[in-house]
Amino acid sequence: MANEAGVSLATASRVLNGSARKPAVEISDKVRAAAEKLGYFPNAQAQALARSTTKLIGLVVRDIADPYFSTIARGVQRSLGDSGVQLLLASTEYDPEREIEAVQAFMSQRTDAIILSGSRSLGENGQLLKLIENYQENGGQVMIIGQPMTDMGGIQIDNEATAEHLAAELISAGHRRFVVLAGEANLLTSRDRSNGFLEKLKRSGLDAEEVISGPFSREGAYVAMSDYLKRQKSAGGVHRVCVFCVSDVMALGAIRAIRENRLRIPEDIAVVGFDDIPTLIDITPTVSTARLPLEEIGKWAGEMALNHGELRKIVVSGVPVLRESTQLADGQ
């Protein structure tokens, strides 16, 4: 390629891979024309060494198939716009070891920033924190979406307060009997959401009839709801309750179990989720939930990554949205 442009290898490298020493404009134009003619693409590692940037951002999510995470990922991607920065994506399938491997991979690729999205477990992972600290010491930025971690910017979701507001709206709508599908007790997201909901019930003089723990997933909620309905039938019949699921995906699993038991929503059992994932608009009846601005959260995180300045911490609360799945008939 250097021969095609009639320049030295060093000059061609300075033009294409970046350098503080910039050749004359006419020489640079000749090199780029030759590169285009020969189909040459610049070496990303060479550019990173020359410019101290790779124009890469890494995003780690728990499950890309979950609309919660895919919507956040879309927001991050859209925030990059025409900046020239590319997004790398890793999905951990809720495995802490895979999260560590993803961070290590992004570090080895010299990404300019890493965004971690997903619930943290009780007791922060020491190895992960050590990796992140090393990455930051070498100039990398880390943004957290969800629960905050020490000395890191990002978007904190106030799950507990949002769940309290959701419970208050359901009580105001006339609901008095509740079951909580609480997800995994060791996940901060499920713990905060269930605790906030239960605390509001307690302050209102109410108690949940059952609080059921299990996997923070659609299948986990399906199994939990199926088992609950089996117990109710064995005890004499299913009584009308409002089932709070700590995520929309779990609400979809619960709805499947209710329908398989030939029960109606909301006439027999009311269902409410949390997140307001886009797929809820395709469900009949429409599902009540707490709306989080998921795509905007992704955009804010991406903008922080592009900013390269002092990292901010944003706290986001959700808004209760009551739809058909929790409607009470007159007199109920």
Disulfide bonds with the S-S distance in Angstrom:
none
